[in-house]
């Protein structure tokens, strides 16, 4: 019987029409299935804990179907209502290989990836250049 429930749960995105969402609430987060108009399916696992402005949040999204397999992951610590952490995207879609990265620190976001290496480094130096000698 448990196998039947597991099969129904995992096959539920196949029966969702584009634009609809199937959401399973979890402790401190949720598991969400979305079907996009282009035929891809998003499986999103979201977890958040925020106690008086401090905590953590994590978001992992799998996008599959129609020639696409992409994994996007973000993990941040929350300190005084400010995100510190990073994330990345890895996979293959219709345009080719996708590899991106992101760093969050002190309300500044620096994004990089394939073909964005020089922009990533210059943005990183600009974002943290003013912090030299500060405590």
Chimera marker file (.cmm) of the C-alpha trace (Angstrom):
<marker_set name="trace">
<marker id="1" x="0.000" y="0.000" z="0.000" r="1" g="1" b="0" radius="0.5"/>
<marker id="2" x="2.876" y="2.361" z="0.793" r="1" g="1" b="0" radius="0.5"/>
<marker id="3" x="4.300" y="1.762" z="-2.684" r="1" g="1" b="0" radius="0.5"/>
<marker id="4" x="0.990" y="2.818" z="-4.222" r="1" g="1" b="0" radius="0.5"/>
<marker id="5" x="1.012" y="6.077" z="-2.270" r="1" g="1" b="0" radius="0.5"/>
<marker id="6" x="4.622" y="6.722" z="-3.286" r="1" g="1" b="0" radius="0.5"/>
<marker id="7" x="3.847" y="6.058" z="-6.955" r="1" g="1" b="0" radius="0.5"/>
<marker id="8" x="0.814" y="8.360" z="-6.823" r="1" g="1" b="0" radius="0.5"/>
<marker id="9" x="2.850" y="11.079" z="-5.118" r="1" g="1" b="0" radius="0.5"/>
<marker id="10" x="5.706" y="10.915" z="-7.631" r="1" g="1" b="0" radius="0.5"/>
<marker id="11" x="3.403" y="10.746" z="-10.656" r="1" g="1" b="0" radius="0.5"/>
<marker id="12" x="1.173" y="13.618" z="-9.529" r="1" g="1" b="0" radius="0.5"/>
<marker id="13" x="3.074" y="16.255" z="-11.580" r="1" g="1" b="0" radius="0.5"/>
<marker id="14" x="2.098" y="14.402" z="-14.745" r="1" g="1" b="0" radius="0.5"/>
<marker id="15" x="-1.553" y="15.202" z="-14.099" r="1" g="1" b="0" radius="0.5"/>
<marker id="16" x="-1.074" y="18.885" z="-13.292" r="1" g="1" b="0" radius="0.5"/>
<marker id="17" x="-2.102" y="21.240" z="-16.060" r="1" g="1" b="0" radius="0.5"/>
<marker id="18" x="0.281" y="24.113" z="-16.945" r="1" g="1" b="0" radius="0.5"/>
<marker id="19" x="0.066" y="26.937" z="-14.443" r="1" g="1" b="0" radius="0.5"/>
<marker id="20" x="-1.306" y="24.723" z="-11.644" r="1" g="1" b="0" radius="0.5"/>
<marker id="21" x="0.584" y="23.860" z="-8.471" r="1" g="1" b="0" radius="0.5"/>
<marker id="22" x="0.548" y="20.753" z="-6.296" r="1" g="1" b="0" radius="0.5"/>
<marker id="23" x="1.844" y="21.664" z="-2.819" r="1" g="1" b="0" radius="0.5"/>
<marker id="24" x="2.736" y="19.345" z="0.084" r="1" g="1" b="0" radius="0.5"/>
<marker id="25" x="3.340" y="21.218" z="3.361" r="1" g="1" b="0" radius="0.5"/>
<marker id="26" x="6.291" y="20.014" z="5.432" r="1" g="1" b="0" radius="0.5"/>
<marker id="27" x="7.675" y="21.050" z="8.779" r="1" g="1" b="0" radius="0.5"/>
<marker id="28" x="9.448" y="24.410" z="8.177" r="1" g="1" b="0" radius="0.5"/>
<marker id="29" x="8.884" y="24.273" z="4.413" r="1" g="1" b="0" radius="0.5"/>
<marker id="30" x="7.061" y="22.605" z="1.558" r="1" g="1" b="0" radius="0.5"/>
<marker id="31" x="7.398" y="20.381" z="-1.471" r="1" g="1" b="0" radius="0.5"/>
<marker id="32" x="5.867" y="21.921" z="-4.573" r="1" g="1" b="0" radius="0.5"/>
<marker id="33" x="5.248" y="20.579" z="-8.076" r="1" g="1" b="0" radius="0.5"/>
<marker id="34" x="4.646" y="23.062" z="-10.925" r="1" g="1" b="0" radius="0.5"/>
<marker id="35" x="4.084" y="22.429" z="-14.600" r="1" g="1" b="0" radius="0.5"/>
<marker id="36" x="5.293" y="25.204" z="-16.900" r="1" g="1" b="0" radius="0.5"/>
<marker id="37" x="3.650" y="26.159" z="-20.218" r="1" g="1" b="0" radius="0.5"/>
<marker id="38" x="6.728" y="24.898" z="-22.121" r="1" g="1" b="0" radius="0.5"/>
<marker id="39" x="6.131" y="21.353" z="-20.816" r="1" g="1" b="0" radius="0.5"/>
<marker id="40" x="8.812" y="21.284" z="-18.117" r="1" g="1" b="0" radius="0.5"/>
<marker id="41" x="8.029" y="20.324" z="-14.533" r="1" g="1" b="0" radius="0.5"/>
<marker id="42" x="9.517" y="22.076" z="-11.477" r="1" g="1" b="0" radius="0.5"/>
<marker id="43" x="9.963" y="20.129" z="-8.249" r="1" g="1" b="0" radius="0.5"/>
<marker id="44" x="10.772" y="22.603" z="-5.493" r="1" g="1" b="0" radius="0.5"/>
<marker id="45" x="11.848" y="21.787" z="-1.929" r="1" g="1" b="0" radius="0.5"/>
<marker id="46" x="11.751" y="24.898" z="0.249" r="1" g="1" b="0" radius="0.5"/>
<marker id="47" x="12.847" y="25.110" z="3.904" r="1" g="1" b="0" radius="0.5"/>
<marker id="48" x="12.854" y="28.220" z="6.099" r="1" g="1" b="0" radius="0.5"/>
<marker id="49" x="13.443" y="28.956" z="9.758" r="1" g="1" b="0" radius="0.5"/>
<marker id="50" x="13.501" y="32.565" z="10.955" r="1" g="1" b="0" radius="0.5"/>
<marker id="51" x="13.411" y="33.323" z="14.663" r="1" g="1" b="0" radius="0.5"/>
<marker id="52" x="13.647" y="37.023" z="15.517" r="1" g="1" b="0" radius="0.5"/>
<marker id="53" x="15.582" y="37.779" z="12.332" r="1" g="1" b="0" radius="0.5"/>
<marker id="54" x="18.036" y="34.885" z="12.623" r="1" g="1" b="0" radius="0.5"/>
<marker id="55" x="17.871" y="31.466" z="11.034" r="1" g="1" b="0" radius="0.5"/>
<marker id="56" x="18.368" y="29.737" z="7.714" r="1" g="1" b="0" radius="0.5"/>
<marker id="57" x="16.662" y="29.170" z="4.408" r="1" g="1" b="0" radius="0.5"/>
<marker id="58" x="17.256" y="26.644" z="1.677" r="1" g="1" b="0" radius="0.5"/>
<marker id="59" x="15.613" y="26.216" z="-1.695" r="1" g="1" b="0" radius="0.5"/>
<marker id="60" x="16.315" y="23.385" z="-4.144" r="1" g="1" b="0" radius="0.5"/>
<marker id="61" x="14.545" y="23.247" z="-7.507" r="1" g="1" b="0" radius="0.5"/>
<marker id="62" x="14.703" y="20.494" z="-10.102" r="1" g="1" b="0" radius="0.5"/>
<marker id="63" x="13.425" y="21.375" z="-13.589" r="1" g="1" b="0" radius="0.5"/>
<marker id="64" x="12.934" y="18.375" z="-15.882" r="1" g="1" b="0" radius="0.5"/>
<marker id="65" x="11.255" y="17.567" z="-19.161" r="1" g="1" b="0" radius="0.5"/>
<marker id="66" x="11.254" y="18.730" z="-22.757" r="1" g="1" b="0" radius="0.5"/>
<marker id="67" x="15.032" y="18.426" z="-23.181" r="1" g="1" b="0" radius="0.5"/>
<marker id="68" x="15.788" y="20.133" z="-19.859" r="1" g="1" b="0" radius="0.5"/>
<marker id="69" x="17.409" y="18.971" z="-16.648" r="1" g="1" b="0" radius="0.5"/>
<marker id="70" x="18.455" y="21.814" z="-14.343" r="1" g="1" b="0" radius="0.5"/>
<marker id="71" x="19.182" y="21.808" z="-10.610" r="1" g="1" b="0" radius="0.5"/>
<marker id="72" x="19.104" y="25.135" z="-8.783" r="1" g="1" b="0" radius="0.5"/>
<marker id="73" x="20.173" y="25.282" z="-5.146" r="1" g="1" b="0" radius="0.5"/>
<marker id="74" x="20.288" y="28.238" z="-2.744" r="1" g="1" b="0" radius="0.5"/>
<marker id="75" x="21.356" y="28.051" z="0.899" r="1" g="1" b="0" radius="0.5"/>
<marker id="76" x="21.551" y="31.107" z="3.142" r="1" g="1" b="0" radius="0.5"/>
<marker id="77" x="22.033" y="31.855" z="6.793" r="1" g="1" b="0" radius="0.5"/>
<marker id="78" x="19.902" y="34.723" z="8.083" r="1" g="1" b="0" radius="0.5"/>
<marker id="79" x="21.656" y="37.073" z="10.504" r="1" g="1" b="0" radius="0.5"/>
<marker id="80" x="19.835" y="40.231" z="11.614" r="1" g="1" b="0" radius="0.5"/>
<marker id="81" x="17.392" y="39.799" z="8.689" r="1" g="1" b="0" radius="0.5"/>
<marker id="82" x="20.302" y="39.753" z="6.200" r="1" g="1" b="0" radius="0.5"/>
<marker id="83" x="21.114" y="36.809" z="3.921" r="1" g="1" b="0" radius="0.5"/>
<marker id="84" x="24.612" y="35.313" z="3.914" r="1" g="1" b="0" radius="0.5"/>
<marker id="85" x="25.331" y="32.335" z="1.695" r="1" g="1" b="0" radius="0.5"/>
<marker id="86" x="25.320" y="31.222" z="-1.856" r="1" g="1" b="0" radius="0.5"/>
<marker id="87" x="23.787" y="29.100" z="-4.481" r="1" g="1" b="0" radius="0.5"/>
<marker id="88" x="24.248" y="27.675" z="-7.876" r="1" g="1" b="0" radius="0.5"/>
<marker id="89" x="22.578" y="26.315" z="-10.969" r="1" g="1" b="0" radius="0.5"/>
<marker id="90" x="23.772" y="23.313" z="-12.931" r="1" g="1" b="0" radius="0.5"/>
<marker id="91" x="22.222" y="21.455" z="-15.808" r="1" g="1" b="0" radius="0.5"/>
<marker id="92" x="21.350" y="21.286" z="-19.469" r="1" g="1" b="0" radius="0.5"/>
<marker id="93" x="18.531" y="23.070" z="-21.270" r="1" g="1" b="0" radius="0.5"/>
<marker id="94" x="17.663" y="23.916" z="-24.877" r="1" g="1" b="0" radius="0.5"/>
<marker id="95" x="20.332" y="26.630" z="-25.008" r="1" g="1" b="0" radius="0.5"/>
<marker id="96" x="23.105" y="24.306" z="-23.772" r="1" g="1" b="0" radius="0.5"/>
<marker id="97" x="24.954" y="23.792" z="-20.507" r="1" g="1" b="0" radius="0.5"/>
<marker id="98" x="23.853" y="25.960" z="-17.575" r="1" g="1" b="0" radius="0.5"/>
<marker id="99" x="26.346" y="26.646" z="-14.776" r="1" g="1" b="0" radius="0.5"/>
<marker id="100" x="25.750" y="29.733" z="-12.661" r="1" g="1" b="0" radius="0.5"/>
<marker id="101" x="26.713" y="30.758" z="-9.143" r="1" g="1" b="0" radius="0.5"/>
<marker id="102" x="25.532" y="33.383" z="-6.698" r="1" g="1" b="0" radius="0.5"/>
<marker id="103" x="26.951" y="34.796" z="-3.457" r="1" g="1" b="0" radius="0.5"/>
<marker id="104" x="24.835" y="36.764" z="-0.956" r="1" g="1" b="0" radius="0.5"/>
<marker id="105" x="26.488" y="38.808" z="1.770" r="1" g="1" b="0" radius="0.5"/>
<marker id="106" x="25.380" y="41.903" z="3.631" r="1" g="1" b="0" radius="0.5"/>
<marker id="107" x="22.499" y="42.703" z="1.219" r="1" g="1" b="0" radius="0.5"/>
<marker id="108" x="24.838" y="42.421" z="-1.778" r="1" g="1" b="0" radius="0.5"/>
<marker id="109" x="24.439" y="39.765" z="-4.451" r="1" g="1" b="0" radius="0.5"/>
<marker id="110" x="27.205" y="38.752" z="-6.839" r="1" g="1" b="0" radius="0.5"/>
<marker id="111" x="26.279" y="36.494" z="-9.752" r="1" g="1" b="0" radius="0.5"/>
<marker id="112" x="28.583" y="34.529" z="-12.022" r="1" g="1" b="0" radius="0.5"/>
<marker id="113" x="28.692" y="31.499" z="-14.267" r="1" g="1" b="0" radius="0.5"/>
<marker id="114" x="29.807" y="30.279" z="-17.651" r="1" g="1" b="0" radius="0.5"/>
<marker id="115" x="31.008" y="33.254" z="-19.669" r="1" g="1" b="0" radius="0.5"/>
<marker id="116" x="30.558" y="35.619" z="-16.713" r="1" g="1" b="0" radius="0.5"/>
<marker id="117" x="33.886" y="34.988" z="-14.960" r="1" g="1" b="0" radius="0.5"/>
<marker id="118" x="35.336" y="38.488" z="-15.380" r="1" g="1" b="0" radius="0.5"/>
<marker id="119" x="32.051" y="40.140" z="-14.370" r="1" g="1" b="0" radius="0.5"/>
<marker id="120" x="31.845" y="37.873" z="-11.333" r="1" g="1" b="0" radius="0.5"/>
<marker id="121" x="35.335" y="38.763" z="-10.100" r="1" g="1" b="0" radius="0.5"/>
<marker id="122" x="34.949" y="42.499" z="-10.720" r="1" g="1" b="0" radius="0.5"/>
<marker id="123" x="31.534" y="42.516" z="-9.003" r="1" g="1" b="0" radius="0.5"/>
<marker id="124" x="32.997" y="40.572" z="-6.095" r="1" g="1" b="0" radius="0.5"/>
<marker id="125" x="35.824" y="43.093" z="-5.657" r="1" g="1" b="0" radius="0.5"/>
<marker id="126" x="33.390" y="46.023" z="-5.939" r="1" g="1" b="0" radius="0.5"/>
<marker id="127" x="30.975" y="44.516" z="-3.430" r="1" g="1" b="0" radius="0.5"/>
<marker id="128" x="33.600" y="43.858" z="-0.783" r="1" g="1" b="0" radius="0.5"/>
<marker id="129" x="36.193" y="46.506" z="-1.648" r="1" g="1" b="0" radius="0.5"/>
<marker id="130" x="34.603" y="49.060" z="0.678" r="1" g="1" b="0" radius="0.5"/>
<marker id="131" x="34.741" y="46.657" z="3.616" r="1" g="1" b="0" radius="0.5"/>
<marker id="132" x="38.517" y="46.799" z="3.919" r="1" g="1" b="0" radius="0.5"/>
<marker id="133" x="39.502" y="47.900" z="7.398" r="1" g="1" b="0" radius="0.5"/>
<marker id="134" x="35.902" y="47.942" z="8.733" r="1" g="1" b="0" radius="0.5"/>
<marker id="135" x="34.859" y="45.919" z="11.733" r="1" g="1" b="0" radius="0.5"/>
<link id1="1" id2="2" r="1" g="1" b="0" radius="0.2"/>
<link id1="2" id2="3" r="1" g="1" b="0" radius="0.2"/>
<link id1="3" id2="4" r="1" g="1" b="0" radius="0.2"/>
<link id1="4" id2="5" r="1" g="1" b="0" radius="0.2"/>
<link id1="5" id2="6" r="1" g="1" b="0" radius="0.2"/>
<link id1="6" id2="7" r="1" g="1" b="0" radius="0.2"/>
<link id1="7" id2="8" r="1" g="1" b="0" radius="0.2"/>
<link id1="8" id2="9" r="1" g="1" b="0" radius="0.2"/>
<link id1="9" id2="10" r="1" g="1" b="0" radius="0.2"/>
<link id1="10" id2="11" r="1" g="1" b="0" radius="0.2"/>
<link id1="11" id2="12" r="1" g="1" b="0" radius="0.2"/>
<link id1="12" id2="13" r="1" g="1" b="0" radius="0.2"/>
<link id1="13" id2="14" r="1" g="1" b="0" radius="0.2"/>
<link id1="14" id2="15" r="1" g="1" b="0" radius="0.2"/>
<link id1="15" id2="16" r="1" g="1" b="0" radius="0.2"/>
<link id1="16" id2="17" r="1" g="1" b="0" radius="0.2"/>
<link id1="17" id2="18" r="1" g="1" b="0" radius="0.2"/>
<link id1="18" id2="19" r="1" g="1" b="0" radius="0.2"/>
<link id1="19" id2="20" r="1" g="1" b="0" radius="0.2"/>
<link id1="20" id2="21" r="1" g="1" b="0" radius="0.2"/>
<link id1="21" id2="22" r="1" g="1" b="0" radius="0.2"/>
<link id1="22" id2="23" r="1" g="1" b="0" radius="0.2"/>
<link id1="23" id2="24" r="1" g="1" b="0" radius="0.2"/>
<link id1="24" id2="25" r="1" g="1" b="0" radius="0.2"/>
<link id1="25" id2="26" r="1" g="1" b="0" radius="0.2"/>
<link id1="26" id2="27" r="1" g="1" b="0" radius="0.2"/>
<link id1="27" id2="28" r="1" g="1" b="0" radius="0.2"/>
<link id1="28" id2="29" r="1" g="1" b="0" radius="0.2"/>
<link id1="29" id2="30" r="1" g="1" b="0" radius="0.2"/>
<link id1="30" id2="31" r="1" g="1" b="0" radius="0.2"/>
<link id1="31" id2="32" r="1" g="1" b="0" radius="0.2"/>
<link id1="32" id2="33" r="1" g="1" b="0" radius="0.2"/>
<link id1="33" id2="34" r="1" g="1" b="0" radius="0.2"/>
<link id1="34" id2="35" r="1" g="1" b="0" radius="0.2"/>
<link id1="35" id2="36" r="1" g="1" b="0" radius="0.2"/>
<link id1="36" id2="37" r="1" g="1" b="0" radius="0.2"/>
<link id1="37" id2="38" r="1" g="1" b="0" radius="0.2"/>
<link id1="38" id2="39" r="1" g="1" b="0" radius="0.2"/>
<link id1="39" id2="40" r="1" g="1" b="0" radius="0.2"/>
<link id1="40" id2="41" r="1" g="1" b="0" radius="0.2"/>
<link id1="41" id2="42" r="1" g="1" b="0" radius="0.2"/>
<link id1="42" id2="43" r="1" g="1" b="0" radius="0.2"/>
<link id1="43" id2="44" r="1" g="1" b="0" radius="0.2"/>
<link id1="44" id2="45" r="1" g="1" b="0" radius="0.2"/>
<link id1="45" id2="46" r="1" g="1" b="0" radius="0.2"/>
<link id1="46" id2="47" r="1" g="1" b="0" radius="0.2"/>
<link id1="47" id2="48" r="1" g="1" b="0" radius="0.2"/>
<link id1="48" id2="49" r="1" g="1" b="0" radius="0.2"/>
<link id1="49" id2="50" r="1" g="1" b="0" radius="0.2"/>
<link id1="50" id2="51" r="1" g="1" b="0" radius="0.2"/>
<link id1="51" id2="52" r="1" g="1" b="0" radius="0.2"/>
<link id1="52" id2="53" r="1" g="1" b="0" radius="0.2"/>
<link id1="53" id2="54" r="1" g="1" b="0" radius="0.2"/>
<link id1="54" id2="55" r="1" g="1" b="0" radius="0.2"/>
<link id1="55" id2="56" r="1" g="1" b="0" radius="0.2"/>
<link id1="56" id2="57" r="1" g="1" b="0" radius="0.2"/>
<link id1="57" id2="58" r="1" g="1" b="0" radius="0.2"/>
<link id1="58" id2="59" r="1" g="1" b="0" radius="0.2"/>
<link id1="59" id2="60" r="1" g="1" b="0" radius="0.2"/>
<link id1="60" id2="61" r="1" g="1" b="0" radius="0.2"/>
<link id1="61" id2="62" r="1" g="1" b="0" radius="0.2"/>
<link id1="62" id2="63" r="1" g="1" b="0" radius="0.2"/>
<link id1="63" id2="64" r="1" g="1" b="0" radius="0.2"/>
<link id1="64" id2="65" r="1" g="1" b="0" radius="0.2"/>
<link id1="65" id2="66" r="1" g="1" b="0" radius="0.2"/>
<link id1="66" id2="67" r="1" g="1" b="0" radius="0.2"/>
<link id1="67" id2="68" r="1" g="1" b="0" radius="0.2"/>
<link id1="68" id2="69" r="1" g="1" b="0" radius="0.2"/>
<link id1="69" id2="70" r="1" g="1" b="0" radius="0.2"/>
<link id1="70" id2="71" r="1" g="1" b="0" radius="0.2"/>
<link id1="71" id2="72" r="1" g="1" b="0" radius="0.2"/>
<link id1="72" id2="73" r="1" g="1" b="0" radius="0.2"/>
<link id1="73" id2="74" r="1" g="1" b="0" radius="0.2"/>
<link id1="74" id2="75" r="1" g="1" b="0" radius="0.2"/>
<link id1="75" id2="76" r="1" g="1" b="0" radius="0.2"/>
<link id1="76" id2="77" r="1" g="1" b="0" radius="0.2"/>
<link id1="77" id2="78" r="1" g="1" b="0" radius="0.2"/>
<link id1="78" id2="79" r="1" g="1" b="0" radius="0.2"/>
<link id1="79" id2="80" r="1" g="1" b="0" radius="0.2"/>
<link id1="80" id2="81" r="1" g="1" b="0" radius="0.2"/>
<link id1="81" id2="82" r="1" g="1" b="0" radius="0.2"/>
<link id1="82" id2="83" r="1" g="1" b="0" radius="0.2"/>
<link id1="83" id2="84" r="1" g="1" b="0" radius="0.2"/>
<link id1="84" id2="85" r="1" g="1" b="0" radius="0.2"/>
<link id1="85" id2="86" r="1" g="1" b="0" radius="0.2"/>
<link id1="86" id2="87" r="1" g="1" b="0" radius="0.2"/>
<link id1="87" id2="88" r="1" g="1" b="0" radius="0.2"/>
<link id1="88" id2="89" r="1" g="1" b="0" radius="0.2"/>
<link id1="89" id2="90" r="1" g="1" b="0" radius="0.2"/>
<link id1="90" id2="91" r="1" g="1" b="0" radius="0.2"/>
<link id1="91" id2="92" r="1" g="1" b="0" radius="0.2"/>
<link id1="92" id2="93" r="1" g="1" b="0" radius="0.2"/>
<link id1="93" id2="94" r="1" g="1" b="0" radius="0.2"/>
<link id1="94" id2="95" r="1" g="1" b="0" radius="0.2"/>
<link id1="95" id2="96" r="1" g="1" b="0" radius="0.2"/>
<link id1="96" id2="97" r="1" g="1" b="0" radius="0.2"/>
<link id1="97" id2="98" r="1" g="1" b="0" radius="0.2"/>
<link id1="98" id2="99" r="1" g="1" b="0" radius="0.2"/>
<link id1="99" id2="100" r="1" g="1" b="0" radius="0.2"/>
<link id1="100" id2="101" r="1" g="1" b="0" radius="0.2"/>
<link id1="101" id2="102" r="1" g="1" b="0" radius="0.2"/>
<link id1="102" id2="103" r="1" g="1" b="0" radius="0.2"/>
<link id1="103" id2="104" r="1" g="1" b="0" radius="0.2"/>
<link id1="104" id2="105" r="1" g="1" b="0" radius="0.2"/>
<link id1="105" id2="106" r="1" g="1" b="0" radius="0.2"/>
<link id1="106" id2="107" r="1" g="1" b="0" radius="0.2"/>
<link id1="107" id2="108" r="1" g="1" b="0" radius="0.2"/>
<link id1="108" id2="109" r="1" g="1" b="0" radius="0.2"/>
<link id1="109" id2="110" r="1" g="1" b="0" radius="0.2"/>
<link id1="110" id2="111" r="1" g="1" b="0" radius="0.2"/>
<link id1="111" id2="112" r="1" g="1" b="0" radius="0.2"/>
<link id1="112" id2="113" r="1" g="1" b="0" radius="0.2"/>
<link id1="113" id2="114" r="1" g="1" b="0" radius="0.2"/>
<link id1="114" id2="115" r="1" g="1" b="0" radius="0.2"/>
<link id1="115" id2="116" r="1" g="1" b="0" radius="0.2"/>
<link id1="116" id2="117" r="1" g="1" b="0" radius="0.2"/>
<link id1="117" id2="118" r="1" g="1" b="0" radius="0.2"/>
<link id1="118" id2="119" r="1" g="1" b="0" radius="0.2"/>
<link id1="119" id2="120" r="1" g="1" b="0" radius="0.2"/>
<link id1="120" id2="121" r="1" g="1" b="0" radius="0.2"/>
<link id1="121" id2="122" r="1" g="1" b="0" radius="0.2"/>
<link id1="122" id2="123" r="1" g="1" b="0" radius="0.2"/>
<link id1="123" id2="124" r="1" g="1" b="0" radius="0.2"/>
<link id1="124" id2="125" r="1" g="1" b="0" radius="0.2"/>
<link id1="125" id2="126" r="1" g="1" b="0" radius="0.2"/>
<link id1="126" id2="127" r="1" g="1" b="0" radius="0.2"/>
<link id1="127" id2="128" r="1" g="1" b="0" radius="0.2"/>
<link id1="128" id2="129" r="1" g="1" b="0" radius="0.2"/>
<link id1="129" id2="130" r="1" g="1" b="0" radius="0.2"/>
<link id1="130" id2="131" r="1" g="1" b="0" radius="0.2"/>
<link id1="131" id2="132" r="1" g="1" b="0" radius="0.2"/>
<link id1="132" id2="133" r="1" g="1" b="0" radius="0.2"/>
<link id1="133" id2="134" r="1" g="1" b="0" radius="0.2"/>
<link id1="134" id2="135" r="1" g="1" b="0" radius="0.2"/>
</marker_set>
